């Protein structure tokens, strides 16, 4: 079973992006596991924010720092110093990438370079996991899940910046860090859902905002297909990846992480599943969207990670959507965000692979 508390207890972990949606969940989980966590990120980008509501900073050494500031990043790494680096800090959305492409490239490419460059000469660090995305691949709109050795690409600035970050991570590994004894891997996860995300232009946060106010949810690309999964799925895989690399640094490389390919689903399908939590919900679908280009069909082949890391999804899509919507409804009704997160982590870690792997 993973993650392994005995492995993480006492480990010094540098977590970038800890004020974001995934980063806040991961910071809480690392704290539960007994890790000594140093966080490096901008202030939370949304109001409300899970980082604030759950009091994430109370259990870690939290620093406001922009990954675009190489000197500041290097100083924090020097002060930490970490055993393991989990690099999640990013401009993580497609549409803002169109609005601010230079900022997106500066954060996702040069920010990654600053983090990895700061590890050069650090004697303690042994593992670095660089989180990218399922959108790093040159999307051919074909019916096959993408594998780790498929060509990288990216039509939009966000996707291209993440593909560039993957190439950069491989270069730093091969040129500098492997010889230093640092195992560097990139983790390519699909679309994540879960309670505590209030970002704009994400499906379920947009749905919750609209339906809680009695407004109509407007959907741009209802037939767009994505590999959806609960946020705890990729986070568990990141932790497992770090555990494996600690013992087997030769397994450094790229890993697709996500649901089994048959669980990829359309936006419309996920919206209809989620709408059950709000019986009076209303949704409109655009037939001929004039919005910027986004990939229509995207799925990942995850056999490499299942084989080398032993990771498999625990919650099927229906469970992921149900738990996400239950989190939002409970929090909106006054439940404590931290308690809700701990309840989900408890339920997830108690789950077994056999309960979710479908034939």
C-alpha positions as CSV (number, residue, x, y, z in Angstrom):
1,X,0.0,0.0,0.0
2,X,1.2,3.5,-0.7
3,X,2.1,6.1,0.3
4,X,4.2,4.5,3.0
5,X,4.2,6.5,6.3
6,X,7.5,4.9,7.4
7,X,9.2,6.2,4.3
8,X,8.0,9.8,4.6
9,X,8.3,10.2,8.4
10,X,11.1,12.7,9.0
11,X,11.9,13.3,5.3
12,X,12.7,16.9,4.3
13,X,10.5,17.8,1.4
14,X,10.5,20.9,-0.7
15,X,7.0,21.3,-2.2
16,X,6.5,24.1,-4.7
17,X,3.0,25.3,-5.5
18,X,1.7,24.4,-2.0
19,X,-0.9,27.2,-2.0
20,X,-2.7,25.9,-5.1
21,X,-5.4,23.3,-5.3
22,X,-3.2,20.2,-5.7
23,X,-0.4,21.6,-3.7
24,X,-2.6,22.3,-0.7
25,X,-4.0,18.7,-0.7
26,X,-0.4,17.3,-1.1
27,X,0.9,19.5,1.8
28,X,-1.8,18.2,4.1
29,X,-1.1,14.6,3.1
30,X,2.7,15.0,3.6
31,X,2.0,16.5,7.1
32,X,-0.1,13.5,8.0
33,X,2.8,11.2,6.8
34,X,5.2,13.0,9.2
35,X,7.3,14.8,6.6
36,X,9.1,18.0,7.3
37,X,7.6,20.2,4.6
38,X,9.0,23.5,3.2
39,X,6.6,25.2,0.8
40,X,7.5,27.7,-2.0
41,X,4.7,29.4,-3.8
42,X,2.9,32.6,-4.6
43,X,0.0,33.6,-2.3
44,X,-3.2,31.8,-3.0
45,X,-4.7,32.8,-6.4
46,X,-8.3,32.4,-5.4
47,X,-10.8,33.5,-2.8
48,X,-11.7,31.3,-1.1
49,X,-8.6,29.0,-1.2
50,X,-8.2,25.6,0.3
51,X,-4.7,26.6,1.6
52,X,-6.4,29.2,3.7
53,X,-9.6,27.4,4.7
54,X,-7.7,24.3,5.8
55,X,-4.9,26.1,7.6
56,X,-2.3,24.3,5.6
57,X,0.5,26.7,6.6
58,X,0.2,25.7,10.2
59,X,1.9,22.3,9.7
60,X,4.8,23.4,7.5
61,X,7.4,26.0,6.8
62,X,5.6,28.1,4.2
63,X,7.3,30.8,2.0
64,X,5.8,33.2,-0.5
65,X,8.2,33.0,-3.4
66,X,7.9,33.4,-7.2
67,X,9.6,30.5,-9.1
68,X,10.5,33.1,-11.8
69,X,12.9,34.6,-9.2
70,X,15.9,32.3,-9.6
71,X,17.9,33.9,-6.8
72,X,15.1,33.6,-4.3
73,X,14.4,30.0,-5.3
74,X,18.1,29.1,-4.8
75,X,18.2,30.8,-1.4
76,X,15.2,28.8,-0.2
77,X,16.6,25.5,-1.5
78,X,19.9,26.2,0.3
79,X,18.1,27.0,3.5
80,X,15.7,24.0,3.4
81,X,17.7,21.7,2.3
82,X,15.5,19.0,1.0
83,X,15.8,15.2,0.6
84,X,13.0,15.2,-2.0
85,X,11.6,17.9,-4.2
86,X,8.0,17.9,-5.5
87,X,7.7,20.6,-8.1
88,X,4.0,21.6,-8.6
89,X,4.2,25.4,-9.0
90,X,2.8,26.4,-12.4
91,X,0.5,28.5,-14.4
92,X,-1.9,25.5,-14.8
93,X,-4.7,26.6,-17.0
94,X,-5.2,26.6,-20.8
95,X,-7.2,29.8,-21.2
96,X,-5.0,32.1,-19.0
97,X,-2.1,30.8,-21.2
98,X,-3.7,32.4,-24.2
99,X,-4.2,35.6,-22.2
100,X,-0.6,35.8,-20.9
101,X,1.7,33.5,-22.9
102,X,4.9,35.1,-21.7
103,X,4.0,34.8,-18.1
104,X,3.0,31.2,-18.7
105,X,6.3,30.3,-20.4
106,X,8.3,32.2,-17.7
107,X,6.6,30.3,-14.9
108,X,6.4,26.8,-16.4
109,X,9.7,26.7,-18.2
110,X,12.1,29.1,-16.5
111,X,10.4,28.4,-13.1
112,X,11.2,24.7,-13.6
113,X,14.7,25.6,-14.7
114,X,15.3,27.7,-11.5
115,X,14.1,24.9,-9.2
116,X,16.3,22.2,-10.9
117,X,19.3,24.5,-11.2
118,X,19.0,25.2,-7.5
119,X,19.6,21.5,-6.8
120,X,23.0,21.5,-8.5
121,X,25.6,21.0,-5.8
122,X,23.1,20.1,-3.1
123,X,24.5,17.0,-1.4
124,X,21.3,16.0,0.4
125,X,18.7,15.9,-2.3
126,X,18.1,12.5,-3.9
127,X,14.7,12.7,-5.8
128,X,13.0,15.4,-7.8
129,X,9.5,14.9,-9.2
130,X,8.5,17.5,-11.8
131,X,4.7,17.6,-12.4
132,X,3.6,18.3,-15.9
133,X,0.3,17.4,-17.6
134,X,-1.4,15.1,-20.0
135,X,-1.4,18.0,-22.5
136,X,2.4,17.7,-23.2
137,X,1.8,15.5,-26.2
138,X,1.4,16.6,-29.8
139,X,-2.3,16.0,-29.9
140,X,-3.4,14.2,-33.1
141,X,-7.0,13.8,-32.1
142,X,-6.7,10.1,-32.6
143,X,-8.5,7.3,-30.8
144,X,-5.4,6.0,-29.0
145,X,-4.2,6.9,-25.5
146,X,-0.8,8.7,-25.5
147,X,2.3,6.8,-24.3
148,X,5.4,8.3,-22.7
149,X,7.4,7.9,-25.9
150,X,4.9,9.7,-28.1
151,X,6.1,13.1,-29.5
152,X,5.7,16.1,-27.3
153,X,4.0,19.2,-28.6
154,X,1.4,21.7,-27.6
155,X,-0.9,23.9,-29.7
156,X,-1.6,26.4,-26.9
157,X,1.0,28.2,-24.7
158,X,0.1,26.2,-21.6
159,X,0.5,22.8,-23.3
160,X,3.7,23.9,-25.1
161,X,5.2,25.3,-21.9
162,X,4.6,22.1,-20.1
163,X,6.1,20.1,-23.0
164,X,9.1,22.4,-22.8
165,X,9.4,21.9,-19.1
166,X,9.4,18.1,-19.6
167,X,12.3,18.4,-22.1
168,X,14.1,20.8,-19.7
169,X,13.8,18.3,-16.8
170,X,15.2,15.5,-18.9
171,X,18.1,17.8,-19.9
172,X,18.9,18.7,-16.3
173,X,18.7,15.1,-15.3
174,X,21.1,13.9,-18.0
175,X,23.5,16.8,-18.0
176,X,23.8,17.5,-14.3
177,X,21.6,15.8,-11.7
178,X,21.9,12.1,-12.5
179,X,25.7,12.3,-12.0
180,X,25.1,14.0,-8.7
181,X,22.9,11.2,-7.5
182,X,19.5,12.9,-8.0
183,X,16.8,10.9,-9.7
184,X,14.6,13.3,-11.7
185,X,11.2,12.2,-13.1
186,X,8.3,13.9,-14.8
187,X,4.7,13.0,-13.9
188,X,2.0,13.6,-16.5
189,X,-1.4,13.5,-14.9
190,X,-4.8,14.0,-16.4
191,X,-7.7,16.4,-15.4
192,X,-8.1,16.3,-11.6
193,X,-11.3,17.0,-9.6
194,X,-11.9,17.2,-5.9
195,X,-13.2,19.5,-3.2
196,X,-11.4,22.8,-2.5
197,X,-10.7,24.0,-6.1
198,X,-12.1,27.5,-6.8
199,X,-10.1,28.2,-10.0
200,X,-11.8,29.8,-12.9
201,X,-12.2,27.8,-16.1
202,X,-12.2,24.4,-14.4
203,X,-15.3,22.3,-14.9
204,X,-16.6,21.4,-11.5
205,X,-15.5,24.6,-9.7
206,X,-17.4,26.5,-12.5
207,X,-20.4,24.2,-12.0
208,X,-20.5,24.6,-8.2
209,X,-20.2,28.4,-8.5
210,X,-23.1,28.6,-10.9
211,X,-25.4,26.0,-9.2
212,X,-24.9,27.3,-5.7
213,X,-26.1,30.7,-7.0
214,X,-29.0,29.3,-8.9
215,X,-27.3,30.4,-12.2
216,X,-26.9,28.4,-15.4
217,X,-23.6,26.7,-16.1
218,X,-22.3,27.5,-19.6
219,X,-20.2,24.7,-21.2
220,X,-17.9,25.6,-24.1
221,X,-16.8,22.1,-25.4
222,X,-19.3,19.5,-24.2
223,X,-17.9,16.7,-26.2
224,X,-14.3,17.3,-25.2
225,X,-13.0,14.0,-23.7
226,X,-10.5,13.9,-20.8
227,X,-9.0,11.4,-18.4
228,X,-10.7,12.7,-15.2
229,X,-9.7,11.5,-11.7
230,X,-9.9,12.6,-8.1
231,X,-7.0,14.8,-6.9
232,X,-5.9,12.1,-4.5
233,X,-5.1,9.7,-7.3
234,X,-2.2,11.6,-8.9
235,X,-1.0,12.8,-5.5
236,X,-0.7,9.2,-4.3
237,X,1.2,8.4,-7.5
238,X,3.6,11.4,-7.1
239,X,4.4,10.1,-3.6
240,X,4.8,6.5,-4.8
241,X,7.0,7.7,-7.6
242,X,9.3,9.5,-5.1
243,X,9.4,6.4,-3.0
244,X,10.5,4.2,-5.9
245,X,13.1,6.6,-7.2
246,X,14.6,6.8,-3.7
247,X,15.3,3.0,-3.9
248,X,15.7,2.7,-7.7
249,X,17.1,5.9,-9.2
250,X,17.6,4.1,-12.5
251,X,13.8,4.3,-13.0
252,X,13.9,8.1,-13.4
253,X,12.1,9.2,-16.5
254,X,8.6,10.2,-17.6
255,X,5.4,8.6,-16.3
256,X,1.8,9.0,-17.4
257,X,-0.6,8.9,-14.4
258,X,-4.3,8.7,-14.7
259,X,-7.4,6.6,-14.8
260,X,-7.6,3.5,-17.0
261,X,-8.2,4.5,-20.6
262,X,-11.9,3.4,-20.7
263,X,-12.7,5.8,-17.9
264,X,-12.0,8.9,-20.1
265,X,-15.2,10.8,-20.3
266,X,-16.8,13.8,-22.1
267,X,-17.3,17.1,-20.3
268,X,-21.1,16.6,-20.8
269,X,-21.0,13.2,-19.2
270,X,-19.2,14.5,-16.1
271,X,-21.5,17.5,-15.8
272,X,-24.6,15.3,-15.9
273,X,-23.0,13.1,-13.2
274,X,-22.3,16.1,-11.0
275,X,-25.7,17.8,-11.5
276,X,-27.3,15.2,-9.3
277,X,-25.8,17.0,-6.3
278,X,-27.8,20.1,-7.3
279,X,-31.3,18.9,-8.4
280,X,-32.3,22.4,-9.6
281,X,-29.1,22.8,-11.6
282,X,-29.3,24.3,-15.1
283,X,-26.7,23.9,-17.9
284,X,-26.3,25.2,-21.4
285,X,-24.1,23.8,-24.1
286,X,-22.4,25.8,-26.8
287,X,-22.8,24.1,-30.2
288,X,-20.2,26.2,-32.2
289,X,-17.8,27.6,-29.6
290,X,-15.6,30.4,-30.8
291,X,-13.3,30.1,-27.8
292,X,-9.6,29.4,-28.3
293,X,-8.5,26.0,-29.4
294,X,-8.5,23.2,-26.9
295,X,-7.9,19.5,-27.5
296,X,-11.0,17.5,-28.3
297,X,-9.9,14.0,-27.3
298,X,-7.2,13.1,-24.8
299,X,-6.4,9.9,-22.8
300,X,-3.3,8.5,-21.3
301,X,-1.8,5.0,-21.4
302,X,-0.7,4.3,-17.9
303,X,0.8,0.8,-18.2
304,X,4.3,2.1,-17.6
305,X,3.4,3.5,-14.2
306,X,1.3,0.5,-13.3
307,X,4.2,-1.8,-14.1
308,X,7.2,0.0,-12.7
309,X,5.6,1.9,-9.8
310,X,2.7,-0.5,-8.9
311,X,0.2,2.4,-9.0
312,X,-3.4,1.9,-10.0
313,X,-6.5,4.0,-9.6
314,X,-8.6,3.3,-6.5
315,X,-11.7,5.4,-7.2
316,X,-13.7,5.1,-10.4
317,X,-15.0,8.3,-12.1
318,X,-18.5,7.9,-10.4
319,X,-16.9,7.8,-7.0
320,X,-14.5,10.7,-7.8
321,X,-17.4,13.0,-8.9
322,X,-19.6,12.0,-6.0
323,X,-17.0,12.7,-3.4
324,X,-16.1,16.0,-5.1
325,X,-19.6,17.2,-5.1
326,X,-20.2,16.0,-1.5
327,X,-17.2,18.0,-0.4
328,X,-18.4,21.2,-1.9
329,X,-22.0,20.8,-0.5
330,X,-20.7,20.0,3.0
331,X,-18.2,22.9,3.0
332,X,-20.9,25.3,1.7
333,X,-23.2,24.1,4.5
334,X,-20.5,25.0,7.1
335,X,-18.3,21.9,7.4
336,X,-14.7,22.4,8.2
337,X,-12.5,22.2,5.1
338,X,-9.6,20.5,6.9
339,X,-11.9,17.8,8.4
340,X,-13.4,17.2,4.9
341,X,-9.9,16.7,3.4
342,X,-8.8,14.3,6.2
343,X,-12.1,12.4,5.7
344,X,-11.4,12.0,1.9
345,X,-7.7,10.9,2.6
346,X,-8.9,8.4,5.1
347,X,-11.5,7.0,2.7
348,X,-9.0,6.9,-0.1
349,X,-6.2,5.2,1.8
350,X,-8.7,2.6,3.0
351,X,-9.8,1.8,-0.5
352,X,-8.3,-1.2,-2.4
353,X,-7.3,-1.5,-6.1
354,X,-9.7,-4.4,-6.5
355,X,-12.7,-2.1,-5.8
356,X,-12.0,0.2,-8.7
357,X,-10.2,-1.7,-11.4
358,X,-12.7,-2.6,-14.1
359,X,-12.4,-5.4,-16.6
